[in-house]
């Protein structure tokens, strides 16, 4: 089976294809097996690559919220344009802040796992 990264490297999806994939993944996400896997994954520490990915996403989101508060209400084309502007203008700053955020996430990761394991028994 192909991994997600292998799948997205193959071709660029159109908007319609992405919407179709989103509907399919939303349906799969509701299935009991995926829910069980998600619950099990919450009990494990995330690897450094995953933490870096989360930190980058959070940093980009914070820049969007700060400079473009209307982002969520914008059309798809406007959001693409905003994303390009944010990356062009603040890309290096985002990388730098994401590295700092990774350190914070590493510290909170153990706490998150402990909390998830404590809630498992309830």
Secondary structure, 3 states (H helix, E strand, C coil): CCCHHHHHHHCCCCHHHHHHHHHHHHHHHCCHHHHHHHHHHHCCCCCHHHHHHHHHHHHHHHHHHHHCCCHHHCCHHHHHHHHHHHHHHHHHHHHHHHHHHHHHHHHHHHHHHHHHHHHHCC
